């Protein structure tokens, strides 16, 4: 199945063929009268094959292997249109193309060829033996040539915006290509990966009292926010393939009697995902952000809190295509989607997950202090859990959605509003269902007591 809601994505060679790719890119160049465009790619080897194919048939300036948000920023900065080859969060068997204009607005084709269409190429048909190019699994590939300058300039710009004062130690997901390759750049923001800075240090920092001086875990950590080691790292940062989403996880500080590092590692403390709604809420409270864009299923509790302090809120349909259109229409300063997208329009005119992460971490460090402030951290986690937000997907025949909505509306006496799907609510809970435009699934968003959620899940699966 070819997904075209926001851009174009599909399983490479099955749904997204070279013929379709050529046709769509030809539309991009011809309709917009483009002489030369910028090009970047993620680490998916299939996407490198597409990259070689495009360079053979169209005039591109290749910037390298880049996270999507950095490529978008570079397109706007250079005032040249571009194509990012990525399927974003979808599995590696998928490939995709994201189109962006020189002013930051998205573009998508108005017409797609059928799978069995055959196109005459200006040169000769693509060589089936095309190599994957310079990508060979080297995580520092974008650090070569212009890519290194692009990263340096980008993070230097973020540093000017964040103005970091204190060091923050976190645990980045090293399985993620871009995160693991960007550790040195994050240090510009005074955000350090604890395993990289202290690779062999098994020290522990305790919530109230300092570490036992007789325990030989290495040097005293000195009370830096987030400073735990390895699996004991308090803050865990994750992202998707092309790094246009960001996710923050927190571990509760150790509450019991002192134990050895080995016994604590075996206990494997639970990770608590911080709701992106809450991250956005902290950012939105900053005085420079007044005009906010959110999906209609943004936390009702946090929405009301932001309205109380005079923020202007606009509801935007899901997807980067619609949020970038809304940026121009409503002159938005800041926007987000609970899926992990943060649009830092006032600062970057496009997505900015690294900027959102940096601002948030430094805000939390200022509000709740170091890890030694056990009560502050507990208050923060309690605030996160008090939101009672639950998001999940279901595999459901799309033709049955209206039937389910009608049934739930009657059973729970819900008010209905149609916007980017179906919003249903009463005094006890808020429910939203919508069709995904990147996967064949129904997205379900719920805010309220688990008591009603269990019953709703039962009926969703039953009908």
C-alpha positions in Angstrom: 0.0 0.0 0.0 1.3 3.5 -1.0 0.8 6.1 1.7 0.4 9.7 0.3 -1.3 11.6 3.1 1.7 13.8 3.9 4.4 12.8 1.4 4.9 9.5 -0.3 5.9 6.2 1.4 5.7 2.5 0.7 7.5 -0.8 0.6 10.5 -0.3 -1.7 10.1 -2.0 -5.1 6.7 -3.4 -4.2 4.6 -0.2 -3.6 7.2 2.4 -4.1 8.9 1.5 -7.4 11.6 3.4 -9.3 9.0 4.3 -11.9 6.7 6.0 -9.4 9.7 7.7 -7.8 10.8 9.1 -11.2 7.3 10.3 -12.1 6.8 12.1 -8.8 10.3 13.8 -8.8 9.8 14.8 -12.4 6.5 16.5 -11.3 8.4 18.3 -8.5 11.1 19.7 -10.9 8.8 20.5 -13.8 5.8 22.1 -12.0 8.0 24.2 -9.8 10.5 25.0 -12.5 13.4 23.8 -10.3 16.9 23.9 -11.8 18.7 22.2 -9.0 17.5 20.8 -5.6 19.1 19.7 -2.4 19.1 16.1 -1.5 19.7 14.1 1.8 19.1 10.5 2.9 18.8 8.5 6.1 20.8 5.3 6.9 18.4 2.9 5.2 20.4 1.1 2.4 17.3 1.0 0.1 17.2 4.8 0.3 20.8 5.0 -0.8 19.8 3.1 -3.9 17.0 5.6 -4.5 19.6 8.4 -3.9 21.9 7.0 -6.6 18.9 6.7 -9.0 17.8 10.3 -8.4 21.3 11.7 -8.9 21.6 9.9 -12.2 18.4 11.4 -13.5 18.0 14.8 -11.9 20.3 17.7 -10.9 20.9 17.6 -7.1 23.3 18.9 -4.6 23.8 16.0 -2.1 24.2 17.2 1.5 24.8 13.8 3.0 23.2 11.5 5.5 21.2 13.9 7.7 18.3 13.8 10.2 15.2 15.1 8.6 14.8 18.2 10.8 18.4 19.4 10.1 17.9 18.9 6.4 14.7 21.0 6.5 16.5 23.7 8.4 19.3 23.7 5.8 16.8 23.9 2.9 15.2 27.0 4.5 18.6 28.6 5.3 19.8 28.1 1.7 16.5 29.0 0.2 16.6 26.0 -2.2 13.9 23.3 -2.5 14.9 19.8 -1.5 14.0 16.1 -1.1 14.6 14.0 2.0 14.7 10.2 1.3 13.2 8.6 4.3 10.2 6.7 5.5 10.5 8.3 8.9 9.3 5.9 11.7 8.2 3.1 9.4 10.2 -0.2 9.3 13.3 -0.5 7.1 11.5 -2.3 4.3 9.7 1.0 3.7 11.2 3.9 1.8 9.8 7.4 1.2 10.3 10.9 -0.2 9.6 14.1 1.7 9.5 17.3 -0.4 10.1 20.7 1.0 10.1 24.2 -0.7 12.6 26.9 -0.1 10.3 28.7 2.2 9.8 25.7 4.4 6.4 24.7 3.1 5.8 21.0 2.2 4.9 19.8 -1.3 3.2 16.6 -2.4 2.3 15.3 -5.9 -1.2 15.9 -7.2 -1.2 12.7 -9.3 0.6 9.3 -8.9 1.2 6.7 -11.6 -0.3 3.3 -11.3 2.1 0.5 -10.3 2.1 -1.0 -13.8 2.8 2.3 -15.5 6.1 2.4 -17.5 8.0 5.6 -18.1 10.6 6.5 -20.7 13.7 7.8 -18.9 15.7 10.6 -20.3 18.8 8.5 -20.2 18.6 4.8 -19.9 16.6 2.6 -17.5 18.1 2.4 -14.1 21.0 0.0 -13.6 19.8 -2.8 -11.4 23.3 -3.4 -10.2 23.6 0.1 -8.7 25.8 0.2 -5.6 24.6 1.7 -2.4 27.1 4.6 -2.5 29.4 5.6 0.2 27.2 4.3 3.1 28.9 1.3 4.7 27.5 1.4 8.2 30.0 4.1 9.3 28.1 6.1 11.9 30.2 9.2 11.3 29.5 9.3 7.5 27.7 12.7 7.9 30.7 14.1 9.7 32.6 14.2 6.5 32.9 17.2 4.2 29.9 19.5 4.2 27.9 17.3 6.6 30.3 18.1 9.5 29.9 21.9 8.9 26.1 21.5 8.7 25.9 19.7 12.1 28.3 22.2 13.7 26.4 25.2 12.4 23.1 23.7 13.4 24.1 22.9 17.0 25.9 26.2 17.4 22.6 27.9 16.4 20.7 25.8 19.0 23.3 26.8 21.6 22.5 30.5 21.1 18.8 29.8 21.6 19.1 27.6 24.6 21.9 29.4 26.4 22.8 26.3 28.5 24.3 27.0 31.9 24.6 23.6 33.7 25.7 20.2 32.5 23.0 17.6 32.1 23.9 13.9 31.9 21.5 11.5 30.1 21.5 8.1 28.5 21.0 8.4 24.7 19.7 5.3 22.9 23.0 4.2 21.2 21.0 1.8 18.9 19.6 4.8 17.1 21.9 5.8 14.2 21.6 9.6 14.4 21.5 9.8 18.2 24.6 7.7 18.7 26.4 9.7 16.0 25.5 13.1 17.4 26.8 12.7 21.0 29.7 15.2 20.5 27.3 17.8 19.0 24.9 17.5 22.0 27.8 18.5 24.2 27.6 21.9 22.7 24.2 22.1 24.5 25.9 20.8 27.7 23.9 17.6 27.3 26.3 14.6 27.8 25.8 10.9 27.3 26.9 9.4 30.6 28.2 6.2 29.0 30.4 8.1 26.6 31.8 10.5 29.1 32.4 7.8 31.7 32.4 4.5 29.8 33.8 2.4 32.6 32.4 4.3 35.6 29.9 2.3 37.6 29.3 5.0 40.2 25.9 5.6 41.7 24.4 8.8 43.0 21.9 8.4 45.8 18.7 10.5 46.1 19.3 12.0 49.6 22.8 11.3 50.8 26.0 11.1 48.8 27.6 7.8 47.8 29.4 5.6 50.3 33.0 6.7 50.2 34.1 3.1 50.8 32.3 1.9 47.7 34.8 1.9 44.8 32.6 3.1 42.0 34.8 5.8 40.7 35.0 9.5 41.3 32.2 11.4 43.1 29.7 12.6 40.5 29.2 16.1 41.9 25.4 16.4 41.8 24.8 17.0 38.1 21.2 16.7 36.9 20.5 13.3 35.3 23.8 11.8 36.3 23.4 8.1 36.6 25.6 5.6 34.8 24.5 3.0 32.2 21.2 1.3 33.1 21.2 3.6 36.1 21.0 6.7 34.0 18.0 8.7 35.2 17.0 10.1 31.8 16.8 8.0 28.7 16.4 9.7 25.2 15.0 7.8 22.2 14.0 8.8 18.7 12.8 7.3 15.4 14.9 6.5 12.3 15.2 9.9 10.8 15.1 11.8 14.2 12.1 14.0 13.5 10.5 12.7 16.8 11.9 12.7 20.3 10.9 10.7 23.3 12.0 11.2 27.0 12.0 8.4 29.6 12.7 8.8 33.3 13.6 6.3 36.0 12.5 6.7 39.5 15.3 7.4 41.9 16.3 4.5 44.2 14.1 4.5 47.4 15.5 1.6 49.5 18.7 1.0 51.4 22.0 1.3 49.7 22.9 -1.5 47.5 25.8 -2.4 45.2 25.9 -1.3 41.6 25.5 -4.9 40.5 22.4 -5.5 42.5 20.8 -2.3 41.3 21.6 -3.2 37.7 19.9 -6.5 38.2 16.8 -4.9 39.6 16.3 -3.0 36.3 14.2 0.0 37.4 11.1 0.8 35.4 11.3 3.5 32.7 8.5 6.0 32.8 7.7 7.7 29.5 7.2 11.4 29.8 4.1 12.5 27.8 5.0 14.7 24.9 2.0 16.8 25.9 3.8 17.6 29.2 7.0 18.4 27.4 5.1 20.8 25.1 3.3 22.3 28.1 6.6 23.3 29.7 7.9 24.8 26.4 4.6 26.6 25.7 4.8 28.4 29.1 7.9 30.2 28.0 7.2 33.8 27.2 8.5 33.8 23.6 5.8 31.3 22.6 2.3 32.8 22.4 0.6 31.3 19.4 0.4 27.6 19.7 -0.7 24.8 17.3 -1.9 21.5 18.7 -4.0 18.5 17.5 -7.5 18.4 18.9 -6.6 15.5 21.1 -4.0 17.4 23.0 -4.4 17.0 26.8 -7.6 18.8 27.8 -6.2 19.5 31.2 -3.0 21.1 29.9 -4.9 23.0 27.2 -7.0 24.6 29.8 -4.0 25.5 31.9 -2.4 27.2 28.9 -5.6 29.1 28.1 -5.6 30.4 31.7 -2.3 32.1 31.2 -3.3 33.8 28.0 -1.9 31.5 25.3 -3.6 31.5 21.9 -4.3 27.9 20.8 -5.2 26.7 17.3 -6.3 23.2 16.4 -4.5 21.7 13.5 -5.1 18.4 11.6 -2.4 15.7 12.2 0.7 15.6 10.0 3.7 17.8 9.3 2.0 18.8 6.0 -0.9 20.5 7.8 1.2 21.9 10.6 3.5 23.7 8.2 0.5 25.1 6.4 -0.9 26.3 9.7 2.4 28.0 10.6 1.9 30.3 7.7 -1.9 30.7 8.2 -1.9 31.4 11.9 1.7 32.7 12.3 2.4 30.0 14.9 5.3 30.3 17.4 5.3 26.7 18.6 3.4 23.5 17.8 3.6 19.8 18.5 2.0 16.4 17.9 1.9 13.7 20.7 3.6 11.3 18.3 6.9 13.2 19.1 7.0 16.0 16.6 7.9 19.5 17.9 7.6 22.4 15.5 9.9 25.3 16.7 8.5 27.8 14.2 9.6 31.0 16.0 13.2 29.8 16.2 13.7 27.5 13.2 10.6 27.8 10.9 10.4 24.0 10.9 10.7 20.9 13.1 13.2 21.1 15.9 13.2 18.0 18.2 16.8 18.6 19.3 15.9 22.2 20.3 12.8 21.0 22.1 14.8 18.4 23.9 17.5 20.9 25.0 15.1 23.5 26.2 13.0 21.0 28.1 16.0 19.3 29.9 17.4 22.6 31.0 13.9 23.8 32.1 13.4 20.7 34.2 17.0 21.0 35.6 16.2 24.5 36.7 12.7 23.7 38.1 13.5 20.5 40.0 17.3 20.7 40.6 19.7 17.8 40.6 18.9 14.2 41.2 19.5 14.8 44.8 16.2 16.6 44.9 14.2 13.4 45.3 10.9 15.2 46.2 11.1 17.4 43.1 11.6 14.4 40.8 8.7 12.6 42.5 6.5 15.7 42.0 7.4 15.8 38.3 6.6 12.1 37.8 3.3 12.4 39.7 2.4 15.3 37.4 3.1 13.1 34.4 1.0 10.2 35.7 -1.9 12.6 36.8 -2.6 13.5 33.2 -4.1 10.0 32.6 -3.2 10.0 28.9 -3.3 6.7 27.0 -2.5 6.4 23.3 -2.6 3.1 21.3 -3.3 1.7 17.8 -5.8 -0.9 16.7 -6.1 -2.8 13.5 -9.6 -2.2 12.4 -11.6 -2.2 9.2 -12.0 1.5 8.5 -15.6 0.9 7.3 -16.5 -0.1 10.9 -15.2 3.1 12.5 -18.5 5.1 12.1 -20.4 2.1 13.6 -18.2 2.0 16.6 -18.4 5.8 17.1 -22.2 5.7 16.9 -22.3 2.8 19.4 -20.0 4.5 21.9 -21.8 7.8 21.6 -25.0 6.2 22.7 -23.7 3.9 25.4 -21.7 6.5 27.2 -23.8 9.5 26.3 -21.0 11.3 24.6 -20.9 14.5 22.7 -19.4 14.2 19.2 -17.2 16.5 17.2 -15.8 15.6 13.8 -12.3 17.1 13.3 -9.3 15.1 12.1 -11.3 12.0 13.0 -13.9 11.7 15.8 -13.8 13.4 19.2 -16.1 12.0 21.8 -16.4 13.3 25.4 -18.4 13.6 28.6 -17.6 14.7 32.1 -15.6 11.5 32.8 -13.3 11.1 29.8 -12.2 12.3 26.4 -11.8 9.9 23.4 -10.5 10.5 19.9 -10.2 8.1 17.0 -8.6 8.8 13.6 -7.3 6.9 10.6 -3.5 7.0 10.3 -2.1 8.4 7.1 1.2 6.6 7.3 0.0 3.1 8.4 -3.1 1.0 8.0 -4.3 1.5 11.6 -6.7 3.5 13.7 -5.1 5.8 16.3 -6.9 5.9 19.6 -6.3 8.8 22.1 -7.9 8.6 25.6 -7.8 11.0 28.6 -9.5 9.9 31.8 -10.0 7.1 34.3 -8.7 3.6 33.5 -12.1 2.4 34.7 -13.8 3.6 31.4 -10.8 2.8 29.3 -11.0 -0.9 30.0 -14.6 -1.0 28.9 -14.0 1.1 25.8 -11.1 -1.2 24.8 -13.5 -4.2 25.2 -16.1 -2.7 22.9 -13.4 -1.6 20.3 -12.3 -5.2 20.0 -15.8 -6.6 20.1 -17.6 -4.6 17.5 
